[in-house]
Amino acid sequence: MNKLENYIGGKWITGDGEGQTLFNAVTGKAIATATTKGLDFAAMTEYARKIGNPALRKMTFHQRGNMLKALALHLRGHLPKFYEISYRTGATKADSWVDIEGGIGNLFANASLRRKFPDEVFCVDGESHNLSKNNTFMGTHILVPKEGVAIHINAFNFPVWGMLEKIAVNLLAGMPAIVKPATITSYLTEAVVKEIIASKILPEGSLQLICGSAGDLLDHVTSQDVVTFTGSASTGQMLKKTAAILENNVPFNMEADSLNCIVMGNDVQPGMPEWDIFIKEIRKEMTLKAGQRCTGIRRIFVPGNKMEDVWKGVSASLSQTTIGNPLNEKVRMGSLAGETQRSEVRGQVEKLLASSQIVYGSLDSVKVVDADPKQGAFMSPVLLMNEKPYEAKEAHEVEAFGPVSTIMPYKTMDDAIVLSKLGKGSLCTTIVTSDKKTARHYAINAATHHGRILILNNECAKESTGHGSPLPLLVHGGPGRAGGGEEMGGIRGVKHYLQRTALQGSPNFITAVTNVYQPHAKGNESDIHPFKKYFEELQVGDQIMTAKRVITSEDIDRFADLSGDHFYAHIKTTDFEGTMFEQQVAHGYFIMSVAAGLFVDSYEKNPVLLNYGIDELRFTKPVYPGAEIQIRFTCKEKLPNDKRMLQPGDEPKRGDDIDKGIVKWMVEMLDGTDEPVVGVATILTMVAKKKQ
């Protein structure tokens, strides 16, 4: 029988002994064994720290982001193989799409995040702060990759997505990873990792894989490492107490299975689109992945007078779901991941039956297509009803990790909020309503106990990703029972693998360290106007002081006529008694326009291709007629700009062939007084690179 391999220290190796036998969830046939016995876990962590970590830390955010993009494109070329293996886990085509292509989508999404970071091996975090009266001492924060390894212990339900959504974040941050998938479905993870390693896109040591027990892996963590865990709350709590984790204050991000819920608003009535949306969402969440999702709907809260109509509607919808062999095109729900999972789910349902009754489905029988219900790990969806959710709390404490959900009544929206919180923290809750006040009331008051809230109605239902689908640019995690962690989350997720350090010094030296121009730093004076320099020639700190221009009342009048902005403060005949102004004041946008007229040089073509936008524009004091405006114009930061990658069928656009970058410029608008700054902005220009 095939023995799964572990990728350790740059080599594919098998563990000692026979190990655990893995089965095809649909047929029940043994397909592989997995073991990590005899592996040196201490050496594994050292290899990641000494080989993988330095290689990734040398790369910039943009290089790491493009690496993720290349990896995503590579994996997309091997989808048929991944789908074929995925069917053995009991997953349908739709289930596999979420796991496989959803995971690859995470790589793409995190690759795009590179644009939010500098083309550096580190980044500046947040605003800078002037800490002195004479502008010679300041502070800011920088983020650098930790020098350790990210250890990911993943659940069985998403063997591809669970890995890719996590490594995408730590790789972008500049840390290597050791991935330990749940053993029962690790054969699919192994297949994907083999393609990753074969591609040679990642630096050596960036990714290691263990298929089987984690052994004493966590005993070897250091203060520079990060551990993430997805699985049961009890296992997570046990791992979190590992001595090395506690002694070294190792960040431990836990995403635990939780009793997520959906609420039908009081306003929803039969015949409304929201009624059908509610029923459909429950059916989808109970049957997708056979209910084996950490975000699955476990509790259903409905106004008491609509209970019967709702459970009958859900039952009718579930009865139309074809269960069986996922290779059969008619099948909409496959098997559970294995017989062990089916036994566990049945055991949990028995506990729930202490206070609930089954209104749809059966624990003992299930009708399947193109498969043997006894050989495969098939199970009927089970809808339970608990009519006294305050007295009988099993539904708020026991999770059956499968196609099982419990419907319960509530009286008022405040009542529904309290019931939602009895789960002691969840990954996700959904409110289905067409009433804005109901949505606001639920969202604000339930948010303390849920990591994500979906407001679902007819406006967004067609394009909504649904109750159970976390998104890579948003936080995925939840408080309390859900683990208290925050996986993914866009930039927030990347920062989880970075060390934040306060940096103090003079503006000149902080500029030199960060390569971002800081206010009050000395600029680089040059006889060549910055707009005449190509992207490579520009240096952070390149600076000019422009000529001066006197602002007149006639200028203000003409700008008012040209723009149509006749706000009373811009009209010279206004009685300014009781206003914030002494006399006619110039439009802020006029001063910004004047600034552009002063710092833009030459009517001839130059490397500046276009104005890309304005950030952080502020007007700090009024400008009156007679003021003499001058601009201090400084190169603040440089960012790369990748060429647009044309897909088949795309039409080329003018400029696609031009190599270019983005330059941020600090624009300080000065009036020559003791407090000279009247406005400040960051403008962005697209600047050409020299032709090679």
C-alpha positions in Angstrom: 0.0 0.0 0.0 1.2 3.5 -0.8 2.9 5.3 2.1 2.6 9.0 2.2 5.8 11.0 2.1 6.9 13.9 4.4 8.9 16.8 2.9 11.6 17.4 5.5 15.0 19.2 5.2 14.7 19.5 1.4 13.9 15.8 0.9 10.9 13.5 0.5 11.0 10.8 3.1 8.7 8.3 4.7 8.4 7.6 8.4 9.1 4.3 10.2 6.5 1.6 10.6 3.1 1.1 9.0 1.4 4.1 10.6 -2.2 5.1 10.2 -4.3 3.6 7.4 -6.2 6.1 5.3 -9.5 5.2 3.5 -11.5 6.4 0.5 -14.4 8.0 2.2 -16.8 7.0 -0.6 -15.9 3.3 -1.0 -14.3 2.5 2.4 -11.2 1.0 0.7 -7.8 1.6 2.1 -5.7 3.9 -0.1 -2.6 4.8 1.9 -0.8 4.8 5.2 0.8 7.8 7.0 3.4 8.0 9.7 6.0 10.5 11.0 7.6 8.0 13.4 11.4 8.5 13.4 11.4 12.0 12.1 13.6 14.6 13.8 11.2 17.5 14.5 13.9 19.6 16.2 16.0 19.4 13.0 13.0 20.3 11.0 12.4 23.6 12.8 16.1 24.5 12.7 16.2 23.9 8.9 13.3 26.3 8.5 14.9 28.9 10.6 18.4 28.6 9.1 17.6 27.9 5.4 14.1 29.0 4.6 13.9 32.1 6.8 17.0 33.9 5.6 16.1 33.2 2.0 12.6 34.7 2.4 13.8 37.7 4.5 16.1 38.7 1.7 13.2 39.1 -0.6 11.0 42.3 -0.7 7.3 42.2 -0.2 6.8 42.7 -3.9 9.1 39.8 -4.7 7.3 37.6 -2.3 4.0 38.7 -3.6 5.0 37.9 -7.2 6.2 34.5 -5.9 2.7 33.8 -4.6 1.2 34.8 -7.9 3.6 32.5 -9.8 2.7 29.7 -7.5 -1.0 30.2 -7.9 -0.7 30.1 -11.7 1.4 27.0 -11.5 -1.1 25.1 -9.3 -4.0 26.1 -11.5 -2.3 24.0 -14.3 -2.8 20.9 -12.2 -6.4 21.1 -11.2 -7.6 17.9 -12.8 -5.2 15.8 -10.7 -6.2 17.6 -7.5 -9.9 17.1 -8.2 -9.5 13.4 -8.9 -7.8 12.9 -5.5 -10.3 15.2 -3.7 -13.3 13.0 -4.6 -11.8 10.3 -2.4 -12.4 12.6 0.6 -16.1 12.4 -0.1 -16.2 15.9 -1.6 -18.4 16.8 -4.6 -17.2 19.0 -7.4 -18.6 22.1 -5.6 -17.0 21.0 -2.3 -13.6 20.5 -4.1 -13.9 23.8 -5.9 -14.1 25.6 -2.5 -11.2 23.7 -1.2 -8.9 23.6 -4.2 -9.6 26.7 -6.2 -10.6 28.7 -3.1 -7.2 27.9 -1.7 -5.5 29.0 -4.9 -7.6 32.1 -4.9 -6.1 32.9 -1.5 -2.6 32.9 -3.1 -3.8 35.4 -5.7 -5.5 37.6 -3.1 -2.4 37.8 -0.9 -0.2 38.3 -3.9 -2.2 41.4 -4.7 -1.6 42.7 -1.2 2.1 43.3 -2.2 0.9 46.7 -3.5 0.0 47.7 0.0 3.6 47.3 1.1 6.9 48.9 0.0 9.4 47.2 -2.2 11.5 46.6 0.9 12.2 43.6 3.2 10.4 45.5 6.0 7.7 48.2 6.2 6.8 51.3 8.1 3.7 50.9 10.2 1.3 53.8 10.8 2.0 57.5 11.1 5.2 59.1 12.3 5.3 61.3 15.3 7.2 64.5 16.0 8.5 64.2 19.6 10.4 67.5 19.9 9.8 71.3 19.9 12.5 72.0 17.3 11.7 69.1 15.0 15.0 67.2 15.6 13.6 64.1 17.4 10.8 61.8 16.1 9.4 58.3 16.3 7.7 55.8 14.0 7.2 52.0 13.9 8.7 49.4 11.6 7.6 45.8 10.9 10.2 43.2 10.2 9.7 39.4 9.5 10.2 37.2 12.6 13.3 35.0 12.4 11.4 31.8 13.2 9.0 29.4 11.5 5.2 29.4 11.2 3.8 26.0 12.3 0.3 25.3 10.9 -1.8 22.5 12.4 -4.8 22.1 10.1 -8.2 20.4 10.1 -9.3 17.5 7.9 -12.2 19.3 6.2 -10.1 21.6 3.9 -6.8 19.8 3.1 -5.9 22.3 0.4 -7.6 25.6 1.4 -6.5 25.1 5.0 -2.9 25.0 4.0 -2.8 27.6 1.2 -4.8 30.3 3.0 -2.3 30.1 5.9 1.0 29.8 4.0 0.0 32.6 1.6 0.1 35.0 4.6 3.3 33.9 6.3 5.2 33.7 2.9 4.2 37.2 2.0 5.4 38.3 5.5 8.7 36.6 4.9 8.5 33.5 7.2 8.8 29.8 6.2 6.2 27.2 7.2 5.8 23.7 8.5 2.4 22.3 7.6 0.8 19.5 9.5 -2.5 18.6 7.9 -5.1 16.4 9.6 -3.9 12.8 8.8 -7.2 11.5 7.5 -7.1 13.7 4.4 -3.4 14.4 4.2 -3.0 12.5 1.0 -4.6 15.4 -0.9 -2.3 17.9 0.9 0.7 15.8 0.0 -0.3 15.9 -3.7 -0.5 19.7 -3.7 2.8 20.1 -1.8 4.6 17.8 -4.3 3.6 20.2 -7.1 4.7 23.2 -5.1 8.1 21.7 -4.4 8.4 20.5 -8.0 7.8 24.0 -9.3 10.9 25.3 -7.5 9.1 28.6 -7.1 9.6 28.9 -3.4 13.1 29.2 -1.9 14.3 26.0 -0.3 13.2 25.6 3.3 10.2 27.8 2.8 7.7 24.9 3.1 7.9 21.5 4.9 5.2 18.9 5.3 4.4 16.2 7.8 1.7 13.6 7.1 0.9 12.0 10.4 1.4 12.8 14.1 3.0 16.1 15.0 5.1 14.3 17.6 7.1 16.6 19.8 7.2 19.4 17.1 5.7 22.0 19.5 8.4 21.3 22.1 10.9 22.9 19.9 9.3 26.3 19.3 11.1 29.5 20.1 10.0 33.1 20.8 10.5 33.9 17.1 8.0 31.2 15.9 4.3 31.4 15.3 1.8 28.6 15.7 -1.7 28.4 14.2 -4.2 25.7 14.9 -7.6 24.8 13.3 -9.7 22.1 14.8 -11.6 21.2 18.0 -11.5 23.7 20.9 -10.4 20.9 23.3 -7.4 20.0 21.2 -6.5 23.6 20.6 -6.6 24.4 24.4 -4.4 21.3 25.0 -1.8 22.4 22.5 -1.9 26.0 23.6 -0.6 24.8 27.1 2.5 23.3 25.6 5.4 24.3 27.9 7.6 25.7 25.2 4.7 27.9 23.9 4.0 29.3 27.3 7.7 29.8 28.3 8.6 31.5 25.1 5.4 33.6 24.7 4.9 32.1 21.2 1.9 33.6 19.4 -0.8 30.9 19.1 -3.6 31.6 16.8 -6.5 29.2 17.2 -9.6 28.8 15.0 -11.9 26.3 16.8 -15.1 24.8 15.6 -18.0 26.8 17.0 -21.7 26.9 17.2 -22.4 29.4 14.5 -25.9 30.6 14.0 -28.4 32.2 11.5 -31.2 34.5 12.6 -34.5 35.2 10.7 -35.5 38.8 11.3 -39.1 39.4 12.6 -39.8 41.3 9.4 -39.3 38.2 7.1 -42.6 36.7 6.0 -43.5 33.7 3.7 -43.5 34.9 0.1 -40.7 37.5 0.6 -37.4 36.9 -1.2 -35.7 36.8 2.2 -37.8 33.8 3.2 -36.5 31.8 0.3 -32.9 33.1 0.9 -33.1 32.0 4.5 -34.2 28.4 3.6 -31.6 28.2 0.8 -28.7 29.3 3.0 -29.5 26.7 5.6 -29.7 23.9 3.1 -26.4 25.0 1.5 -24.6 25.2 4.8 -25.9 21.8 6.0 -25.0 20.0 2.8 -21.8 21.7 1.4 -18.9 19.6 2.4 -21.5 17.4 4.1 -21.7 20.0 6.8 -18.0 19.6 7.7 -17.2 23.3 7.9 -16.0 25.2 10.9 -18.3 28.0 9.8 -21.3 25.7 9.3 -24.7 26.8 10.6 -25.3 24.8 13.8 -28.1 26.9 15.3 -31.1 28.4 13.6 -33.1 31.1 15.4 -36.6 31.9 14.1 -39.6 33.9 15.4 -41.7 31.5 17.5 -44.8 31.9 15.3 -42.9 30.9 12.2 -41.2 27.8 13.5 -43.3 25.2 11.8 -43.3 26.9 8.4 -39.5 27.2 8.6 -38.6 23.7 9.6 -41.0 22.3 7.0 -39.5 24.6 4.4 -36.0 23.5 5.3 -37.0 19.9 5.3 -38.6 20.1 1.9 -35.4 21.7 0.6 -33.1 19.1 2.1 -35.3 16.3 0.6 -34.3 17.5 -2.8 -30.6 17.1 -2.1 -29.2 14.0 -3.9 -26.6 12.2 -1.7 -24.1 9.7 -3.0 -20.9 9.2 -5.0 -19.4 12.6 -5.7 -18.3 11.5 -9.1 -22.0 11.2 -10.1 -23.1 14.5 -11.7 -26.5 14.2 -10.0 -25.0 14.1 -6.5 -25.1 17.4 -4.5 -23.8 16.0 -1.2 -21.1 13.4 -0.7 -19.9 11.5 2.3 -18.3 12.6 5.5 -14.5 12.3 5.5 -14.5 8.9 7.0 -16.2 6.4 9.3 -14.6 7.9 12.4 -16.2 11.2 11.6 -19.6 9.6 11.0 -19.4 7.9 14.3 -18.4 11.1 16.1 -21.3 13.0 14.5 -23.8 10.3 15.4 -22.6 10.4 19.0 -22.9 14.2 19.2 -26.5 14.0 17.8 -27.4 11.5 20.5 -26.4 14.1 23.1 -28.4 16.8 21.3 -31.5 14.5 21.4 -31.6 14.9 25.2 -33.4 18.2 24.6 -34.3 18.1 20.9 -36.2 16.0 18.4 -35.4 15.1 14.8 -37.8 16.8 12.4 -35.9 15.7 9.3 -33.5 13.0 8.5 -32.3 9.8 10.3 -29.3 8.6 12.1 -29.8 5.0 10.9 -30.5 5.2 7.2 -29.7 7.3 4.2 -30.6 6.9 0.5 -27.6 7.2 -1.7 -26.8 7.2 -5.5 -24.1 5.1 -7.1 -22.6 4.1 -3.8 -22.9 1.7 -0.8 -24.2 3.6 2.3 -22.6 1.0 4.5 -19.1 1.0 2.9 -18.9 4.8 2.5 -19.2 7.3 5.3 -22.6 8.6 4.2 -25.1 10.3 6.5 -28.5 11.9 6.1 -28.8 15.6 6.9 -30.4 15.9 10.3 -32.6 18.8 11.3 -33.3 19.0 15.0 -35.9 21.2 16.8 -35.4 22.5 20.4 -38.5 24.4 21.6 -36.9 25.6 24.9 -33.5 27.0 24.0 -33.0 28.7 27.4 -33.8 25.6 29.5 -32.2 23.0 27.3 -28.7 24.2 26.4 -27.2 21.2 24.6 -27.7 23.0 21.3 -25.5 25.8 22.6 -22.8 23.5 23.9 -22.6 20.4 21.7 -21.4 20.5 18.1 -22.1 17.7 15.7 -19.5 18.4 13.0 -21.6 17.3 10.0 -24.9 17.9 8.2 -26.7 18.7 11.5 -28.4 21.9 12.7 -31.0 22.8 15.3 -33.9 25.1 14.9 -35.0 27.2 17.9 -37.6 29.9 18.6 -37.1 33.5 19.8 -39.5 36.2 20.9 -37.8 39.6 20.2 -34.6 40.6 18.5 -32.9 41.2 21.9 -33.9 37.6 22.7 -32.3 36.4 19.5 -29.1 38.3 20.3 -28.9 36.7 23.8 -29.5 33.3 22.3 -26.8 33.8 19.7 -24.3 34.6 22.5 -25.1 31.3 24.4 -22.7 29.6 22.0 -19.9 31.5 23.9 -18.3 32.8 20.8 -18.5 31.9 17.1 -16.7 32.3 13.8 -19.8 33.6 12.0 -23.4 34.6 12.4 -25.9 35.6 9.7 -29.0 37.9 10.1 -31.5 37.6 7.2 -33.7 40.7 7.1 -35.0 43.4 4.8 -35.2 46.0 7.6 -32.2 48.3 8.1 -33.0 49.0 11.8 -33.1 45.3 12.6 -29.8 44.7 10.8 -28.1 47.5 12.7 -29.5 46.5 16.1 -28.4 42.9 15.6 -25.0 43.6 14.1 -23.9 46.1 16.8 -25.2 44.2 19.8 -24.2 40.7 18.6 -20.7 41.6 17.4 -19.0 41.0 20.8 -19.5 37.3 20.4 -19.0 36.7 16.7 -15.9 37.0 14.4 -18.0 37.8 11.3 -21.6 39.0 10.7 -23.3 38.5 7.4 -26.3 40.8 6.7 -28.1 38.8 4.0 -31.1 39.9 2.0 -32.4 40.3 -1.6 -29.9 43.2 -2.3 -26.8 41.0 -1.9 -27.9 37.4 -2.0 -26.9 36.8 -5.7 -23.4 38.0 -5.2 -22.9 37.1 -1.5 -20.2 34.5 -0.8 -22.5 33.2 1.9 -22.5 32.5 5.6 -19.8 29.9 5.5 -17.2 31.5 3.2 -14.4 33.5 4.9 -12.6 35.9 2.6 -8.8 36.3 2.5 -8.8 40.1 2.9 -11.1 40.0 5.9 -10.5 38.6 9.4 -11.4 34.9 9.8 -11.6 34.0 13.5 -13.8 34.6 16.4 -13.8 35.1 20.2 -14.3 32.7 23.0 -15.1 29.1 22.0 -14.1 30.0 18.4 -10.5 30.3 19.6 -9.9 34.0 19.9 -7.7 34.1 16.8 -7.7 36.2 13.7 -6.4 34.3 10.6 -6.0 35.9 7.2 -7.4 39.5 7.4 -5.5 41.1 4.6 -2.7 43.4 5.9 -3.7 42.5 9.5 -3.0 38.8 8.8 0.4 39.6 7.4 1.3 41.7 10.4 0.7 38.6 12.6 4.1 37.2 11.3 6.0 40.5 11.7 7.7 42.1 14.7 6.6 45.7 15.4 9.4 47.9 16.7 9.3 51.5 17.7 12.1 53.5 15.9 13.3 56.8 17.4 15.8 59.3 16.1 16.3 62.4 14.0 14.2 62.9 10.9 17.3 62.6 8.8 18.3 59.2 10.2 14.7 57.8 10.3 14.5 58.7 6.6 17.8 56.9 5.9 16.6 53.8 7.8 13.1 53.6 6.4 13.7 54.9 2.9 10.5 57.0 3.4 11.0 60.7 3.6 10.0 62.0 7.0 8.8 65.6 7.7 11.6 68.0 8.7 14.3 65.8 7.2 16.9 67.5 5.0 16.1 67.2 1.4 18.5 66.4 -1.5 19.0 69.6 -3.5 19.7 69.3 -7.2 19.8 71.5 -10.3 17.7 68.8 -12.1 14.0 69.0 -11.6 12.7 65.7 -10.1 10.2 65.4 -13.0 13.1 65.2 -15.4 14.4 62.0 -13.7 13.6 58.5 -14.6 12.3 56.2 -11.9 15.7 54.6 -11.2 17.4 58.0 -11.0 15.0 59.4 -8.4 16.2 59.2 -4.8 14.0 59.4 -1.7 14.5 63.0 -0.4 15.0 64.6 -3.7 13.6 68.1 -3.1 12.9 71.5 -4.7 11.6 74.8 -3.4 9.5 76.3 -6.1 9.0 79.9 -7.1 6.4 82.0 -5.2 3.0 83.1 -6.2 0.9 85.9 -4.7 -2.8 84.9 -4.2 -5.2 87.7 -5.3 -8.9 88.3 -4.8 -9.3 88.2 -8.5 -7.7 84.7 -8.5 -10.3 83.5 -6.0 -13.1 85.0 -8.0 -12.0 83.4 -11.2 -11.6 80.0 -9.5 -15.1 80.3 -8.0 -16.5 81.0 -11.5 -14.5 78.2 -13.1 -15.3 75.5 -10.5 -18.8 76.7 -9.6 -17.9 76.7 -5.9 -19.5 79.9 -4.6 -19.4 79.0 -0.9 -19.9 82.2 1.1 -16.4 82.2 2.5 -15.0 82.6 -1.1 -17.1 85.7 -1.9 -15.4 89.1 -0.9 -18.7 90.9 -0.3 -19.6 88.5 2.5 -20.1 89.9 6.0 -17.6 87.8 8.0 -18.9 88.7 11.4 -19.5 85.5 13.4 -17.6 83.3 10.9 -14.3 81.5 11.2 -12.7 83.8 8.7 -11.4 87.4 8.7 -12.1 88.1 5.0 -12.5 86.4 1.6 -10.6 83.0 1.8 -9.0 81.1 -1.1 -10.5 77.7 -2.0 -8.3 74.8 -0.6 -8.5 73.1 -4.0 -7.4 76.4 -5.7 -4.3 76.4 -3.4 -3.7 72.7 -4.4 -4.0 73.7 -8.0 -1.6 76.5 -7.5 0.8 74.1 -5.9 0.6 71.9 -9.0 1.3 74.9 -11.2 4.4 75.7 -9.2 6.0 72.2 -8.9 5.1 70.9 -12.4 8.1 71.7 -14.7 8.3 72.0 -18.4 5.8 71.7 -21.2 8.0 69.1 -22.8 7.7 65.3 -22.5 9.4 63.9 -19.5 9.5 60.6 -17.5 6.4 61.5 -15.6 3.6 59.7 -17.4 0.6 60.7 -15.4 -0.9 61.9 -12.1 -2.0 58.8 -10.2 -3.9 60.4 -7.4 -3.8 62.4 -4.2 -3.6 61.0 -0.6 -3.8 62.7 2.7 -4.7 66.1 1.5 -5.2 68.6 4.4 -5.7 72.3 4.5 -4.3 73.5 7.8 -5.1 77.3 7.8 -6.9 79.8 5.7 -5.2 81.6 2.8 -6.2 85.2 2.3 -5.6 87.6 -0.7 -2.0 88.8 -0.5 -0.6 85.6 0.8 2.6 84.5 -1.0 2.5 80.7 -1.6 5.6 78.6 -2.2 5.9 74.8 -2.4 8.4 72.4 -0.9 8.2 69.4 -3.1 9.9 66.1 -2.0 10.2 62.6 -3.3 8.7 60.6 -0.4 8.6 57.0 -1.5 9.0 54.8 -4.5 7.0 51.7 -5.4 7.2 49.3 -8.3 4.4 48.9 -10.8 4.1 45.5 -12.5 3.2 45.4 -16.1 -0.3 44.3 -16.7 -0.4 40.5 -17.4 -2.6 39.9 -20.4 -4.9 36.9 -20.2 -6.2 35.2 -23.4 -8.8 37.5 -25.0 -7.5 40.6 -23.3 -7.1 43.7 -25.5 -3.7 45.5 -25.0 -4.0 49.0 -23.7 -1.9 52.0 -24.5 1.1 52.0 -22.2 1.1 48.3 -21.4 4.6 48.0 -22.8 6.1 50.8 -20.7 8.2 49.9 -17.7 7.2 52.2 -14.9 6.9 52.8 -11.2 4.8 54.8 -8.7 6.4 57.8 -6.9 4.8 59.4 -3.9 5.6 63.1 -3.4 5.2 65.2 -0.3 3.7 68.5 -1.2 4.0 71.2 1.5 2.2 74.4 0.8 3.9 77.3 2.6 3.0 81.0 3.1 6.3 82.3 4.5 4.9 83.1 8.0 6.1 81.8 11.4 3.8 78.9 11.0 4.1 78.5 7.3 2.3 75.3 6.4 -1.2 76.1 4.9 -1.7 72.7 3.4 0.0 69.3 2.9 -0.7 66.4 0.6 0.9 63.3 -0.9 0.5 63.1 -4.6 1.3 60.0 -6.7 2.7 60.0 -10.2 3.5 57.2 -12.6 7.1 57.5 -13.7 8.8 55.8 -16.6 11.9 53.6 -16.2 14.8 53.9 -18.6 14.4 51.9 -21.7 16.7 48.8 -21.5 
